[in-house]
Amino acid sequence: MPAPRVSVIIPVRDAAATIAEALDSVAGSGVEAIVVLDRCSDDTGAVATRHATRPLVLRSPRPGAAAARNTGIAAARAPFAVFLDADDRFVPGGLARLLAAAGSDVAVSYGDVVTIDEGGARLGSDGPPLFARRPSGDVLADLLAGNVIASTGAACVSRAALDAAGPWREDLARAHDWELWCRMATVGRFVFVGWPAVLERRLHGRSISATLGTDVNHSLRSVEAVFSNPEIRRRIDPRARRGLRTRQEGWMLAVAGTECLHQRRFVEARRLFFRALARRPAPREAILFGCALLGVMPQALRRRLK
């Protein structure tokens, strides 16, 4: 059997309803699918085992998505890896576009996302996000100010770069993907593949964003982990580091505020955006603060948030 070009690692907890769609979206030659069960209590494993892609199905020895991803990468055989969430799916050709931009001199190739509802209907815009940059090259400073990758599954990583940067941090409950991207940005360059989106990201009330996303303290622990990283401290001078940390704290507060807006928790959203604007006065945060004050979340605006 020829060696695969990319390992698609899918951590999953009770996603029997969507795992087949996720696997359908990565079916193709050169793709190794690895499903890692994280404390599953439904029949996700059985559904995955029966799927036509014949994925490798493993059980994570430790709880949490980061641990499941580390379990998957330990079993992966390909030179590139993608970490797809079990409730998301690639658009046709999306994975191929990420692979086309991957290479030995690229740490991460990444694309954008469009949101879908629980039934799979599109909610979001396929065009550029509102007030968000998608840079290429040396993106460390961009990442330190805010996560430029809209979803974990929208990134293809070099195994060599991942080995150099180190594994997923299993002690971080939130923003552990951003923490990893920051470490990977210290060892190689990133390439944005452009629009349209490569991934459809499902919005529902059981997601990590919905359940943990409004508690900013989880995210601020990841901020501490990033800015205490010795290599990042070596690369970025103290004054710039302080400014970037303040901006990133503002971004994390704004992300939590945005999730509160999605859940129509307007009072909490106001408090979070007020704190965010004190650290990161930006048009996006100002507009969303206004929405929180008015108690509205226009659908046209929601479609552009990524």
Phi and psi in degrees as GROMACS dihedral restraints (atoms count N, CA, C in turn):
[ dihedral_restraints ]
;  ai    aj    ak    al  type     phi  dphi    fc
    3     4     5     6     1   -66.0    20    10
    4     5     6     7     1   150.3    20    10
    6     7     8     9     1   -68.0    20    10
    7     8     9    10     1   141.0    20    10
    9    10    11    12     1   -72.7    20    10
   10    11    12    13     1   156.9    20    10
   12    13    14    15     1   -88.4    20    10
   13    14    15    16     1   -31.5    20    10
   15    16    17    18     1  -140.7    20    10
   16    17    18    19     1   138.5    20    10
   18    19    20    21     1  -101.9    20    10
   19    20    21    22     1   120.3    20    10
   21    22    23    24     1   -99.9    20    10
   22    23    24    25     1   110.5    20    10
   24    25    26    27     1  -101.1    20    10
   25    26    27    28     1   123.1    20    10
   27    28    29    30     1  -119.7    20    10
   28    29    30    31     1    98.8    20    10
   30    31    32    33     1   -74.0    20    10
   31    32    33    34     1   138.6    20    10
   33    34    35    36     1  -146.1    20    10
   34    35    36    37     1   138.4    20    10
   36    37    38    39     1  -134.4    20    10
   37    38    39    40     1   110.1    20    10
   39    40    41    42     1    52.5    20    10
   40    41    42    43     1    61.6    20    10
   42    43    44    45     1  -128.3    20    10
   43    44    45    46     1    41.8    20    10
   45    46    47    48     1   -59.8    20    10
   46    47    48    49     1   -28.6    20    10
   48    49    50    51     1   -75.0    20    10
   49    50    51    52     1   -21.5    20    10
   51    52    53    54     1  -122.9    20    10
   52    53    54    55     1   -11.4    20    10
   54    55    56    57     1   -61.9    20    10
   55    56    57    58     1   -34.6    20    10
   57    58    59    60     1   -65.0    20    10
   58    59    60    61     1   -40.2    20    10
   60    61    62    63     1   -62.6    20    10
   61    62    63    64     1   -42.9    20    10
   63    64    65    66     1   -60.6    20    10
   64    65    66    67     1   -45.4    20    10
   66    67    68    69     1   -67.9    20    10
   67    68    69    70     1   -38.8    20    10
   69    70    71    72     1   -55.7    20    10
   70    71    72    73     1   -38.7    20    10
   72    73    74    75     1   -74.0    20    10
   73    74    75    76     1   -12.6    20    10
   75    76    77    78     1  -113.0    20    10
   76    77    78    79     1     3.9    20    10
   78    79    80    81     1   -62.7    20    10
   79    80    81    82     1   135.2    20    10
   81    82    83    84     1   158.2    20    10
   82    83    84    85     1   168.0    20    10
   84    85    86    87     1   -70.7    20    10
   85    86    87    88     1   145.9    20    10
   87    88    89    90     1    81.3    20    10
   88    89    90    91     1     4.6    20    10
   90    91    92    93     1  -110.7    20    10
   91    92    93    94     1   127.9    20    10
   93    94    95    96     1  -106.9    20    10
   94    95    96    97     1   115.5    20    10
   96    97    98    99     1   -96.3    20    10
   97    98    99   100     1   130.7    20    10
   99   100   101   102     1  -127.8    20    10
  100   101   102   103     1   115.8    20    10
  102   103   104   105     1  -101.1    20    10
  103   104   105   106     1   125.6    20    10
  105   106   107   108     1  -116.4    20    10
  106   107   108   109     1   114.8    20    10
  108   109   110   111     1   -79.3    20    10
  109   110   111   112     1   126.3    20    10
  111   112   113   114     1  -115.3    20    10
  112   113   114   115     1    91.8    20    10
  114   115   116   117     1    57.3    20    10
  115   116   117   118     1    39.9    20    10
  117   118   119   120     1   -69.1    20    10
  118   119   120   121     1   138.4    20    10
  120   121   122   123     1  -118.3    20    10
  121   122   123   124     1     0.7    20    10
  123   124   125   126     1  -109.6    20    10
  124   125   126   127     1  -162.5    20    10
  126   127   128   129     1   -99.9    20    10
  127   128   129   130     1    32.3    20    10
  129   130   131   132     1   -54.7    20    10
  130   131   132   133     1   -45.3    20    10
  132   133   134   135     1   -59.8    20    10
  133   134   135   136     1   -41.3    20    10
  135   136   137   138     1   -67.2    20    10
  136   137   138   139     1   -41.0    20    10
  138   139   140   141     1   -62.5    20    10
  139   140   141   142     1   -44.8    20    10
  141   142   143   144     1   -64.5    20    10
  142   143   144   145     1   -42.3    20    10
  144   145   146   147     1   -61.2    20    10
  145   146   147   148     1   -35.1    20    10
  147   148   149   150     1   -80.4    20    10
  148   149   150   151     1    -8.8    20    10
  150   151   152   153     1   -69.2    20    10
  151   152   153   154     1   150.1    20    10
  153   154   155   156     1   -63.5    20    10
  154   155   156   157     1   -23.4    20    10
  156   157   158   159     1   -72.5    20    10
  157   158   159   160     1   -11.3    20    10
  159   160   161   162     1    50.6    20    10
  160   161   162   163     1    57.8    20    10
  162   163   164   165     1   -69.2    20    10
  163   164   165   166     1   156.4    20    10
  165   166   167   168     1   -76.9    20    10
  166   167   168   169     1   125.3    20    10
  168   169   170   171     1  -111.8    20    10
  169   170   171   172     1   119.7    20    10
  171   172   173   174     1  -120.4    20    10
  172   173   174   175     1   165.2    20    10
  174   175   176   177     1  -117.4    20    10
  175   176   177   178     1   126.5    20    10
  177   178   179   180     1   -70.4    20    10
  178   179   180   181     1   133.4    20    10
  180   181   182   183     1   -76.5    20    10
  181   182   183   184     1   -12.8    20    10
  183   184   185   186     1  -131.6    20    10
  184   185   186   187     1   151.4    20    10
  186   187   188   189     1   -75.5    20    10
  187   188   189   190     1   154.9    20    10
  189   190   191   192     1   106.8    20    10
  190   191   192   193     1   150.0    20    10
  192   193   194   195     1   -65.1    20    10
  193   194   195   196     1   -38.1    20    10
  195   196   197   198     1   -63.0    20    10
  196   197   198   199     1   -42.9    20    10
  198   199   200   201     1   -64.4    20    10
  199   200   201   202     1   -39.5    20    10
  201   202   203   204     1   -63.1    20    10
  202   203   204   205     1   -40.7    20    10
  204   205   206   207     1   -65.4    20    10
  205   206   207   208     1   -40.3    20    10
  207   208   209   210     1   -63.9    20    10
  208   209   210   211     1   -37.9    20    10
  210   211   212   213     1   -62.2    20    10
  211   212   213   214     1   -43.1    20    10
  213   214   215   216     1   -65.6    20    10
  214   215   216   217     1   -42.5    20    10
  216   217   218   219     1   -67.4    20    10
  217   218   219   220     1   -29.9    20    10
  219   220   221   222     1   -65.9    20    10
  220   221   222   223     1   -26.3    20    10
  222   223   224   225     1   -96.7    20    10
  223   224   225   226     1    -8.8    20    10
  225   226   227   228     1   -73.4    20    10
  226   227   228   229     1   147.6    20    10
  228   229   230   231     1  -113.2    20    10
  229   230   231   232     1   -11.6    20    10
  231   232   233   234     1   -88.1    20    10
  232   233   234   235     1   159.2    20    10
  234   235   236   237     1   -76.3    20    10
  235   236   237   238     1   -10.8    20    10
  237   238   239   240     1  -130.5    20    10
  238   239   240   241     1   153.9    20    10
  240   241   242   243     1  -139.6    20    10
  241   242   243   244     1   146.6    20    10
  243   244   245   246     1  -127.6    20    10
  244   245   246   247     1   138.1    20    10
  246   247   248   249     1  -110.1    20    10
  247   248   249   250     1    91.9    20    10
  249   250   251   252     1   -93.6    20    10
  250   251   252   253     1   131.2    20    10
  252   253   254   255     1   -74.3    20    10
  253   254   255   256     1   146.7    20    10
  255   256   257   258     1   -69.3    20    10
  256   257   258   259     1   -16.8    20    10
  258   259   260   261     1  -100.8    20    10
  259   260   261   262     1     5.1    20    10
  261   262   263   264     1  -106.7    20    10
  262   263   264   265     1   171.6    20    10
  264   265   266   267     1  -154.8    20    10
  265   266   267   268     1   147.7    20    10
  267   268   269   270     1   -76.2    20    10
  268   269   270   271     1   144.7    20    10
  270   271   272   273     1   -73.9    20    10
  271   272   273   274     1   157.2    20    10
  273   274   275   276     1   -55.0    20    10
  274   275   276   277     1   127.0    20    10
  276   277   278   279     1    84.1    20    10
  277   278   279   280     1    -6.2    20    10
  279   280   281   282     1   -65.2    20    10
  280   281   282   283     1   -47.1    20    10
  282   283   284   285     1   -63.8    20    10
  283   284   285   286     1   -39.3    20    10
  285   286   287   288     1   -62.0    20    10
  286   287   288   289     1   -36.7    20    10
  288   289   290   291     1   -66.7    20    10
  289   290   291   292     1   -39.0    20    10
  291   292   293   294     1   -64.0    20    10
  292   293   294   295     1   -42.2    20    10
  294   295   296   297     1   -67.6    20    10
  295   296   297   298     1   -35.0    20    10
  297   298   299   300     1   -63.1    20    10
  298   299   300   301     1   -29.8    20    10
  300   301   302   303     1   -90.5    20    10
  301   302   303   304     1   -10.2    20    10
  303   304   305   306     1   -76.5    20    10
  304   305   306   307     1   156.7    20    10
  306   307   308   309     1  -176.3    20    10
  307   308   309   310     1   173.3    20    10
  309   310   311   312     1   -64.8    20    10
  310   311   312   313     1   -23.0    20    10
  312   313   314   315     1  -100.6    20    10
  313   314   315   316     1    11.4    20    10
  315   316   317   318     1  -118.9    20    10
  316   317   318   319     1   123.0    20    10
  318   319   320   321     1   -75.3    20    10
  319   320   321   322     1   -43.4    20    10
  321   322   323   324     1  -144.4    20    10
  322   323   324   325     1   127.5    20    10
  324   325   326   327     1  -105.7    20    10
  325   326   327   328     1   138.6    20    10
  327   328   329   330     1  -145.1    20    10
  328   329   330   331     1   156.8    20    10
  330   331   332   333     1  -129.0    20    10
  331   332   333   334     1  -167.4    20    10
  333   334   335   336     1  -108.4    20    10
  334   335   336   337     1   176.4    20    10
  336   337   338   339     1  -126.7    20    10
  337   338   339   340     1   160.6    20    10
  339   340   341   342     1  -128.2    20    10
  340   341   342   343     1   142.1    20    10
  342   343   344   345     1   -89.0    20    10
  343   344   345   346     1   148.5    20    10
  345   346   347   348     1  -130.0    20    10
  346   347   348   349     1   159.6    20    10
  348   349   350   351     1   -88.4    20    10
  349   350   351   352     1  -176.3    20    10
  351   352   353   354     1   -59.6    20    10
  352   353   354   355     1   -31.3    20    10
  354   355   356   357     1   -85.0    20    10
  355   356   357   358     1    -5.5    20    10
  357   358   359   360     1    98.9    20    10
  358   359   360   361     1     1.7    20    10
  360   361   362   363     1   -78.2    20    10
  361   362   363   364     1   140.4    20    10
  363   364   365   366     1   -70.8    20    10
  364   365   366   367     1   136.5    20    10
  366   367   368   369     1  -112.3    20    10
  367   368   369   370     1   -32.8    20    10
  369   370   371   372     1   -97.6    20    10
  370   371   372   373     1   178.4    20    10
  372   373   374   375     1   -93.5    20    10
  373   374   375   376     1   144.0    20    10
  375   376   377   378     1   -86.4    20    10
  376   377   378   379     1    -2.5    20    10
  378   379   380   381     1   -93.9    20    10
  379   380   381   382     1  -170.4    20    10
  381   382   383   384     1   -58.1    20    10
  382   383   384   385     1   145.4    20    10
  384   385   386   387     1   -72.2    20    10
  385   386   387   388     1   165.3    20    10
  387   388   389   390     1   -79.7    20    10
  388   389   390   391     1   119.6    20    10
  390   391   392   393     1    55.8    20    10
  391   392   393   394     1    37.4    20    10
  393   394   395   396     1  -131.5    20    10
  394   395   396   397     1   137.6    20    10
  396   397   398   399     1   -96.1    20    10
  397   398   399   400     1   151.7    20    10
  399   400   401   402     1  -129.8    20    10
  400   401   402   403     1    78.9    20    10
  402   403   404   405     1   -81.9    20    10
  403   404   405   406     1   164.1    20    10
  405   406   407   408     1  -124.9    20    10
  406   407   408   409     1   164.4    20    10
  408   409   410   411     1    94.6    20    10
  409   410   411   412     1  -139.6    20    10
  411   412   413   414     1   -80.3    20    10
  412   413   414   415     1   103.6    20    10
  414   415   416   417     1  -108.5    20    10
  415   416   417   418     1    13.0    20    10
  417   418   419   420     1   -57.4    20    10
  418   419   420   421     1   -48.9    20    10
  420   421   422   423     1   -63.0    20    10
  421   422   423   424     1   -38.9    20    10
  423   424   425   426     1   -61.3    20    10
  424   425   426   427     1   -43.9    20    10
  426   427   428   429     1   -66.9    20    10
  427   428   429   430     1   -37.4    20    10
  429   430   431   432     1   -64.4    20    10
  430   431   432   433     1   -25.2    20    10
  432   433   434   435     1   -90.0    20    10
  433   434   435   436     1   -14.1    20    10
  435   436   437   438     1   167.1    20    10
  436   437   438   439     1   148.3    20    10
  438   439   440   441     1   -70.6    20    10
  439   440   441   442     1   121.1    20    10
  441   442   443   444     1   -90.0    20    10
  442   443   444   445     1   -10.5    20    10
  444   445   446   447     1   -99.9    20    10
  445   446   447   448     1   117.1    20    10
  447   448   449   450     1   -70.9    20    10
  448   449   450   451     1   -24.8    20    10
  450   451   452   453     1  -157.2    20    10
  451   452   453   454     1   144.2    20    10
  453   454   455   456     1   -54.6    20    10
  454   455   456   457     1   -41.1    20    10
  456   457   458   459     1   -70.4    20    10
  457   458   459   460     1   -11.2    20    10
  459   460   461   462     1   -88.6    20    10
  460   461   462   463     1    14.4    20    10
  462   463   464   465     1  -126.9    20    10
  463   464   465   466     1   139.4    20    10
  465   466   467   468     1  -114.2    20    10
  466   467   468   469     1   123.7    20    10
  468   469   470   471     1  -110.9    20    10
  469   470   471   472     1   145.9    20    10
  471   472   473   474     1   -75.3    20    10
  472   473   474   475     1   129.8    20    10
  474   475   476   477     1   -61.9    20    10
  475   476   477   478     1   -37.1    20    10
  477   478   479   480     1   -62.6    20    10
  478   479   480   481     1   -43.1    20    10
  480   481   482   483     1   -68.3    20    10
  481   482   483   484     1   -38.9    20    10
  483   484   485   486     1   -64.1    20    10
  484   485   486   487     1   -42.2    20    10
  486   487   488   489     1   -62.1    20    10
  487   488   489   490     1   -36.6    20    10
  489   490   491   492     1   -71.2    20    10
  490   491   492   493     1   -36.6    20    10
  492   493   494   495     1   -79.3    20    10
  493   494   495   496     1   -31.4    20    10
  495   496   497   498     1   107.4    20    10
  496   497   498   499     1   166.9    20    10
  498   499   500   501     1   -76.6    20    10
  499   500   501   502     1   175.9    20    10
  501   502   503   504     1   -63.2    20    10
  502   503   504   505     1   138.4    20    10
  504   505   506   507     1   -77.8    20    10
  505   506   507   508     1   111.9    20    10
  507   508   509   510     1   -82.0    20    10
  508   509   510   511     1    -8.8    20    10
  510   511   512   513     1   -90.8    20    10
  511   512   513   514     1    -1.1    20    10
  513   514   515   516     1  -106.1    20    10
  514   515   516   517     1   126.1    20    10
  516   517   518   519     1   -85.0    20    10
  517   518   519   520     1   -22.6    20    10
  519   520   521   522     1  -145.1    20    10
  520   521   522   523     1   144.8    20    10
  522   523   524   525     1    64.0    20    10
  523   524   525   526     1    23.6    20    10
  525   526   527   528     1   -71.7    20    10
  526   527   528   529     1   -20.9    20    10
  528   529   530   531     1   -68.7    20    10
  529   530   531   532     1   -45.8    20    10
  531   532   533   534     1   -60.2    20    10
  532   533   534   535     1   -41.1    20    10
  534   535   536   537     1   -60.2    20    10
  535   536   537   538     1   -40.5    20    10
  537   538   539   540     1   -67.7    20    10
  538   539   540   541     1   -43.7    20    10
  540   541   542   543     1   -58.5    20    10
  541   542   543   544     1   -39.0    20    10
  543   544   545   546     1   -62.1    20    10
  544   545   546   547     1   -42.7    20    10
  546   547   548   549     1   -65.4    20    10
  547   548   549   550     1   -39.8    20    10
  549   550   551   552     1   -68.3    20    10
  550   551   552   553     1   -28.2    20    10
  552   553   554   555     1   -69.7    20    10
  553   554   555   556     1   -16.0    20    10
  555   556   557   558     1   -83.1    20    10
  556   557   558   559     1   -11.1    20    10
  558   559   560   561     1  -115.5    20    10
  559   560   561   562     1    -7.8    20    10
  561   562   563   564     1  -173.4    20    10
  562   563   564   565     1   174.7    20    10
  564   565   566   567     1   -91.9    20    10
  565   566   567   568     1   159.1    20    10
  567   568   569   570     1  -109.8    20    10
  568   569   570   571     1   150.8    20    10
  570   571   572   573     1  -130.6    20    10
  571   572   573   574     1   123.2    20    10
  573   574   575   576     1   -90.5    20    10
  574   575   576   577     1   129.9    20    10
  576   577   578   579     1   -87.0    20    10
  577   578   579   580     1    -3.9    20    10
  579   580   581   582     1    88.6    20    10
  580   581   582   583     1  -174.6    20    10
  582   583   584   585     1  -101.8    20    10
  583   584   585   586     1   158.7    20    10
  585   586   587   588     1   -74.9    20    10
  586   587   588   589     1  -178.4    20    10
  588   589   590   591     1   -63.6    20    10
  589   590   591   592     1   152.1    20    10
  591   592   593   594     1   -99.7    20    10
  592   593   594   595     1   -16.6    20    10
  594   595   596   597     1  -137.4    20    10
  595   596   597   598     1   143.7    20    10
  597   598   599   600     1  -103.8    20    10
  598   599   600   601     1   119.9    20    10
  600   601   602   603     1  -103.9    20    10
  601   602   603   604     1   125.2    20    10
  603   604   605   606     1   -86.7    20    10
  604   605   606   607     1   131.8    20    10
  606   607   608   609     1  -100.5    20    10
  607   608   609   610     1   126.3    20    10
  609   610   611   612     1  -159.1    20    10
  610   611   612   613     1   166.1    20    10
  612   613   614   615     1   -73.5    20    10
  613   614   615   616     1    -8.6    20    10
  615   616   617   618     1   -97.8    20    10
  616   617   618   619     1    -2.8    20    10
  618   619   620   621     1   -69.4    20    10
  619   620   621   622     1   161.1    20    10
  621   622   623   624     1   -60.9    20    10
  622   623   624   625     1   -38.7    20    10
  624   625   626   627     1   -59.9    20    10
  625   626   627   628     1   -40.5    20    10
  627   628   629   630     1   -74.9    20    10
  628   629   630   631     1   -34.6    20    10
  630   631   632   633     1   -90.3    20    10
  631   632   633   634     1   -36.6    20    10
  633   634   635   636     1  -110.4    20    10
  634   635   636   637     1   -14.8    20    10
  636   637   638   639     1   -65.3    20    10
  637   638   639   640     1   -21.6    20    10
  639   640   641   642     1   -88.9    20    10
  640   641   642   643     1    -6.7    20    10
  642   643   644   645     1   -96.5    20    10
  643   644   645   646     1    97.5    20    10
  645   646   647   648     1   -69.1    20    10
  646   647   648   649     1   -18.8    20    10
  648   649   650   651     1   -61.6    20    10
  649   650   651   652     1   -35.1    20    10
  651   652   653   654     1   -60.1    20    10
  652   653   654   655     1   -44.9    20    10
  654   655   656   657     1   -68.1    20    10
  655   656   657   658     1   -37.8    20    10
  657   658   659   660     1   -66.9    20    10
  658   659   660   661     1   -25.6    20    10
  660   661   662   663     1   -67.1    20    10
  661   662   663   664     1   -34.1    20    10
  663   664   665   666     1   -70.0    20    10
  664   665   666   667     1   -35.1    20    10
  666   667   668   669     1   -59.8    20    10
  667   668   669   670     1   -44.7    20    10
  669   670   671   672     1   -60.9    20    10
  670   671   672   673     1   -42.1    20    10
  672   673   674   675     1   -62.2    20    10
  673   674   675   676     1   -42.1    20    10
  675   676   677   678     1   -67.5    20    10
  676   677   678   679     1   -48.7    20    10
  678   679   680   681     1   -80.0    20    10
  679   680   681   682     1    -6.7    20    10
  681   682   683   684     1   -98.7    20    10
  682   683   684   685     1     0.4    20    10
  684   685   686   687     1   -64.6    20    10
  685   686   687   688     1   123.9    20    10
  687   688   689   690     1   -59.1    20    10
  688   689   690   691     1   -38.6    20    10
  690   691   692   693     1   -68.5    20    10
  691   692   693   694     1   -38.3    20    10
  693   694   695   696     1   -68.4    20    10
  694   695   696   697     1   -38.7    20    10
  696   697   698   699     1   -64.4    20    10
  697   698   699   700     1   -32.6    20    10
  699   700   701   702     1   -72.1    20    10
  700   701   702   703     1   -37.5    20    10
  702   703   704   705     1   -77.9    20    10
  703   704   705   706     1   -32.1    20    10
  705   706   707   708     1  -114.9    20    10
  706   707   708   709     1   127.5    20    10
  708   709   710   711     1   -68.7    20    10
  709   710   711   712     1   156.3    20    10
  711   712   713   714     1   -55.7    20    10
  712   713   714   715     1   -42.3    20    10
  714   715   716   717     1   -65.6    20    10
  715   716   717   718     1   -45.7    20    10
  717   718   719   720     1   -63.7    20    10
  718   719   720   721     1   -36.9    20    10
  720   721   722   723     1   -63.3    20    10
  721   722   723   724     1   -42.0    20    10
  723   724   725   726     1   -62.5    20    10
  724   725   726   727     1   -43.5    20    10
  726   727   728   729     1   -65.4    20    10
  727   728   729   730     1   -42.0    20    10
  729   730   731   732     1   -66.4    20    10
  730   731   732   733     1   -37.8    20    10
  732   733   734   735     1   -64.7    20    10
  733   734   735   736     1   -42.2    20    10
  735   736   737   738     1   -61.0    20    10
  736   737   738   739     1   -43.2    20    10
  738   739   740   741     1   -63.9    20    10
  739   740   741   742     1   -40.9    20    10
  741   742   743   744     1   -67.0    20    10
  742   743   744   745     1   -38.9    20    10
  744   745   746   747     1   -60.4    20    10
  745   746   747   748     1   -40.4    20    10
  747   748   749   750     1   -62.0    20    10
  748   749   750   751     1   -39.7    20    10
  750   751   752   753     1   -64.6    20    10
  751   752   753   754     1   -43.7    20    10
  753   754   755   756     1   -63.5    20    10
  754   755   756   757     1   -39.3    20    10
  756   757   758   759     1   -63.5    20    10
  757   758   759   760     1   -39.6    20    10
  759   760   761   762     1   -68.2    20    10
  760   761   762   763     1   -37.4    20    10
  762   763   764   765     1   -61.9    20    10
  763   764   765   766     1   -45.2    20    10
  765   766   767   768     1   -63.6    20    10
  766   767   768   769     1   -40.5    20    10
  768   769   770   771     1   -63.2    20    10
  769   770   771   772     1   -38.9    20    10
  771   772   773   774     1   -63.7    20    10
  772   773   774   775     1   -40.9    20    10
  774   775   776   777     1   -64.5    20    10
  775   776   777   778     1   -38.7    20    10
  777   778   779   780     1   -62.2    20    10
  778   779   780   781     1   -37.9    20    10
  780   781   782   783     1   -62.3    20    10
  781   782   783   784     1   -45.2    20    10
  783   784   785   786     1   -57.0    20    10
  784   785   786   787     1   -35.4    20    10
  786   787   788   789     1   -90.7    20    10
  787   788   789   790     1     5.0    20    10
  789   790   791   792     1    60.0    20    10
  790   791   792   793     1    34.8    20    10
  792   793   794   795     1   -98.7    20    10
  793   794   795   796     1    75.0    20    10
  795   796   797   798     1   -70.4    20    10
  796   797   798   799     1   -35.2    20    10
  798   799   800   801     1   -63.8    20    10
  799   800   801   802     1   -46.8    20    10
  801   802   803   804     1   -63.8    20    10
  802   803   804   805     1   -39.4    20    10
  804   805   806   807     1   -60.5    20    10
  805   806   807   808     1   -41.9    20    10
  807   808   809   810     1   -59.3    20    10
  808   809   810   811     1   -46.4    20    10
  810   811   812   813     1   -61.7    20    10
  811   812   813   814     1   -42.9    20    10
  813   814   815   816     1   -68.3    20    10
  814   815   816   817     1   -43.0    20    10
  816   817   818   819     1   -68.9    20    10
  817   818   819   820     1   -33.3    20    10
  819   820   821   822     1   -60.9    20    10
  820   821   822   823     1   -45.1    20    10
  822   823   824   825     1   -67.2    20    10
  823   824   825   826     1   -37.6    20    10
  825   826   827   828     1   -63.7    20    10
  826   827   828   829     1   -43.5    20    10
  828   829   830   831     1   -66.3    20    10
  829   830   831   832     1   -28.0    20    10
  831   832   833   834     1   -66.2    20    10
  832   833   834   835     1   -28.0    20    10
  834   835   836   837     1  -101.1    20    10
  835   836   837   838     1   -26.8    20    10
  837   838   839   840     1  -145.2    20    10
  838   839   840   841     1    76.0    20    10
  840   841   842   843     1   -70.2    20    10
  841   842   843   844     1   105.8    20    10
  843   844   845   846     1  -142.7    20    10
  844   845   846   847     1   153.3    20    10
  846   847   848   849     1   -57.5    20    10
  847   848   849   850     1   -40.8    20    10
  849   850   851   852     1   -59.6    20    10
  850   851   852   853     1   -49.6    20    10
  852   853   854   855     1   -64.4    20    10
  853   854   855   856     1   -37.9    20    10
  855   856   857   858     1   -64.7    20    10
  856   857   858   859     1   -42.5    20    10
  858   859   860   861     1   -63.8    20    10
  859   860   861   862     1   -45.2    20    10
  861   862   863   864     1   -69.6    20    10
  862   863   864   865     1   -32.5    20    10
  864   865   866   867     1   -62.0    20    10
  865   866   867   868     1   -40.8    20    10
  867   868   869   870     1   -62.0    20    10
  868   869   870   871     1   -39.4    20    10
  870   871   872   873     1   -62.0    20    10
  871   872   873   874     1   -42.0    20    10
  873   874   875   876     1   -64.3    20    10
  874   875   876   877     1   -40.3    20    10
  876   877   878   879     1   -63.4    20    10
  877   878   879   880     1   -39.3    20    10
  879   880   881   882     1   -82.2    20    10
  880   881   882   883     1   -14.2    20    10
  882   883   884   885     1    71.3    20    10
  883   884   885   886     1    38.7    20    10
  885   886   887   888     1  -135.0    20    10
  886   887   888   889     1   156.1    20    10
  888   889   890   891     1  -139.9    20    10
  889   890   891   892     1    85.9    20    10
  891   892   893   894     1   -57.1    20    10
  892   893   894   895     1   137.9    20    10
  894   895   896   897     1   -61.4    20    10
  895   896   897   898     1   -37.8    20    10
  897   898   899   900     1   -61.6    20    10
  898   899   900   901     1   -36.3    20    10
  900   901   902   903     1   -73.1    20    10
  901   902   903   904     1   -42.9    20    10
  903   904   905   906     1   -59.0    20    10
  904   905   906   907     1   -34.5    20    10
  906   907   908   909     1   -65.8    20    10
  907   908   909   910     1   -23.7    20    10
  909   910   911   912     1   -96.1    20    10
  910   911   912   913     1    -6.0    20    10
  912   913   914   915     1   -84.6    20    10
  913   914   915   916     1   128.7    20    10
